[in-house]
Amino acid sequence: MVGLGYVGLPLALEFAKAGFRVIGYDVSERVVGLLMAGKSHIQDVSSAELARMVKSGKFEATTDESRLQEMDAVSIAVPTPLAKTRDPDMGYVIAAADAVGRNCRPGVVVVLESTTYPGTTRDLLQPKLEAAGLTVGEDVFLAFSPERVDPGNPIWNTKNTPKIVGGITPACTEVATALYATCLDTMVPVSSTETAEIVKLLENTFRSVNIGLVNEMAIVCDKLVIEAAATKPFGFMKFTPGPGIGGHCIPLDPHYLAWKMRTLNYKTRFIDLASEINSEMPAVVVRKVTQALNEERKAVNGSRILVLGVAYKRDIDDMRESPALDVIRLLEQQGADVAYHDPYVPKFSEDGHEYASVPLTDDEITRADAVVIVTDHSKVDYQRVVQLAKVVVDTRNATAKLAKGKGRIVSLASAGSFANA
Ligand SMILES: NC(=O)c1ccc[n+]([C@@H]2O[C@H](COP(=O)([O-])OP(=O)(O)OC[C@H]3O[C@@H](n4cnc5c(N)ncnc54)[C@H](O)[C@@H]3O)[C@@H](O)[C@H]2O)c1
């Protein structure tokens, strides 16, 4: 397994559980050190299980690239971020492909797991293997298989989520499918690496576009309209509005497709529009805070604002691309004194500024001029927040069913509503 993050580590352990001897190769000394000490850095992987695998010799982590020479099968799960210009940053995939190419030998199957634009496996990986004098489909087998992990999901995990696999040749698909079928429940072979690559982008674009739609609806109508529409038992799928999108997937992946299509002179309008609406949501939240403070005859400038939840979604510790970062930045730009509380994120740094989670004491809640719920972690006692806070801006509908407190609750989809359901 090349890359031992949110995707690579759980998959490595599935292979180890299926009886394979798995070596995880990662460029991070810190990650490898932690894993070899039996400490998991991924919330969905228990340290006890990891330690068992390390002790039994089924799993080993290393920073030594030459260990790839021992492998019969290599899966690559390295980051695929966007550059500042919002173009794909393929640096990690290219570095990993170089390492695999340098250490490959006949008989090996190589599978790329990183989310990417259609054409990556054929255009970037195949030449690296062929530079080693190996013919893909004959000497070595190359495929793309997108990871669908949903961190924190208690039902769907690496093992029971159906797995798409598409090879460069039919033999590549067959070999890669046979490999993954040893440890995953359901395999879905598709016709090519490009098909497998675009399947993943469609899945995440579907989410981005639907979230964009409900976010726009949240601006124009009451949240109960969405609840009412969701009672339709067919032809409607409920998405909930929020403060913006975060994580390593939804905010980034659709841009991989948009970028690829731009190179082919096609403009992906749905992707661009959804991205525009979703990325405006933190500013919508800050407008709600400004309006709420205004009604109290207060300005954002000089107000104490307590942000509840900075991870990008409920009950996880991942802050990548979290909309909370934008909400905090925009509030601070207007002169607010911002504190945050997140039971999963004790501290973080952004733009050279260090932030530390404050304890959620009664004093902290009453001291704030406004409390903004950005992420609705289930560990937080929202009833106490509502009871004590002067103003609560609730972007996640976390307070909908609670008894009213002394302060006002402003929800994302309410003020300026077009319709009241
Ligand atoms: N996190 C998710 O929920 C999720 C879900 C589906 C797909 N994906 C995709 O999977 C891929 C990996 O994402 P992730 O969340 O696991 O990333 P991550 O940042 O958690 O982990 C990536 C790991 O790769 C290592 N790495 C970087 N360059 C390397 C190299 N050249 N050789 C070896 N190791 C290297 C890093 O040190 C890190 O430990 C991305 O393409 C992402 O879009 C992520």
The ligand as a MOL file (V3000), in Angstrom:
LIG
                    3D

  0  0  0     0  0            999 V3000
M  V30 BEGIN CTAB
M  V30 COUNTS 44 48 0 0 0
M  V30 BEGIN ATOM
M  V30 1 N -10.4400 10.7830 2.7550 0
M  V30 2 C -11.4900 10.3350 2.1140 0
M  V30 3 O -12.5660 10.3020 2.6780 0
M  V30 4 C -11.3810 9.8300 0.6720 0
M  V30 5 C -12.4590 9.1180 0.1510 0
M  V30 6 C -12.3790 8.6200 -1.1610 0
M  V30 7 C -11.2480 8.8830 -1.9210 0
M  V30 8 N -10.2170 9.6260 -1.4020 0 CHG=1
M  V30 9 C -9.0350 9.8520 -2.2560 0
M  V30 10 O -7.9870 8.9840 -1.8520 0
M  V30 11 C -6.7180 9.6210 -2.0300 0
M  V30 12 C -5.9590 9.6350 -0.7220 0
M  V30 13 O -6.6710 10.4110 0.1990 0
M  V30 14 P -6.4750 10.2970 1.7690 0
M  V30 15 O -7.6230 11.0240 2.3760 0
M  V30 16 O -6.1880 8.8900 2.1520 0 CHG=-1
M  V30 17 O -5.1150 11.1690 1.9360 0
M  V30 18 P -4.2240 11.3150 3.2580 0
M  V30 19 O -3.5860 12.6430 3.1690 0
M  V30 20 O -5.0150 10.9330 4.4640 0
M  V30 21 O -3.1040 10.1890 3.0850 0
M  V30 22 C -2.1870 10.1650 2.0510 0
M  V30 23 C -0.8810 9.5610 2.5540 0
M  V30 24 O -0.0120 9.4430 1.4340 0
M  V30 25 C 1.3170 9.7430 1.8500 0
M  V30 26 N 2.1020 10.0910 0.6860 0
M  V30 27 C 2.1740 11.2380 -0.0100 0
M  V30 28 N 3.0040 11.1290 -1.0630 0
M  V30 29 C 3.4690 9.8670 -1.0500 0
M  V30 30 C 4.3570 9.1440 -1.8880 0
M  V30 31 N 4.8960 9.7040 -2.9770 0
M  V30 32 N 4.6430 7.8610 -1.5680 0
M  V30 33 C 4.0980 7.2830 -0.4720 0
M  V30 34 N 3.2360 7.9160 0.3550 0
M  V30 35 C 2.9280 9.1930 0.0640 0
M  V30 36 C 1.1210 10.8650 2.8510 0
M  V30 37 O 2.2440 10.9710 3.7170 0
M  V30 38 C -0.1560 10.4250 3.5900 0
M  V30 39 O 0.1420 9.6250 4.7200 0
M  V30 40 C -7.0310 11.0120 -2.5830 0
M  V30 41 O -6.9580 10.9730 -3.9820 0
M  V30 42 C -8.4670 11.2400 -2.1540 0
M  V30 43 O -9.1410 12.1390 -3.0280 0
M  V30 44 C -10.2600 10.0910 -0.1060 0
M  V30 END ATOM
M  V30 BEGIN BOND
M  V30 1 1 1 2
M  V30 2 2 2 3
M  V30 3 1 2 4
M  V30 4 1 4 5
M  V30 5 2 4 44
M  V30 6 2 5 6
M  V30 7 1 6 7
M  V30 8 2 7 8
M  V30 9 1 8 9
M  V30 10 1 8 44
M  V30 11 1 9 10
M  V30 12 1 9 42
M  V30 13 1 10 11
M  V30 14 1 11 12
M  V30 15 1 11 40
M  V30 16 1 12 13
M  V30 17 1 13 14
M  V30 18 2 14 15
M  V30 19 1 14 16
M  V30 20 1 14 17
M  V30 21 1 17 18
M  V30 22 2 18 19
M  V30 23 1 18 20
M  V30 24 1 18 21
M  V30 25 1 21 22
M  V30 26 1 22 23
M  V30 27 1 23 24
M  V30 28 1 23 38
M  V30 29 1 24 25
M  V30 30 1 25 26
M  V30 31 1 25 36
M  V30 32 1 26 27
M  V30 33 1 26 35
M  V30 34 2 27 28
M  V30 35 1 28 29
M  V30 36 1 29 30
M  V30 37 2 29 35
M  V30 38 1 30 31
M  V30 39 2 30 32
M  V30 40 1 32 33
M  V30 41 2 33 34
M  V30 42 1 34 35
M  V30 43 1 36 37
M  V30 44 1 36 38
M  V30 45 1 38 39
M  V30 46 1 40 41
M  V30 47 1 40 42
M  V30 48 1 42 43
M  V30 END BOND
M  V30 END CTAB
M  END
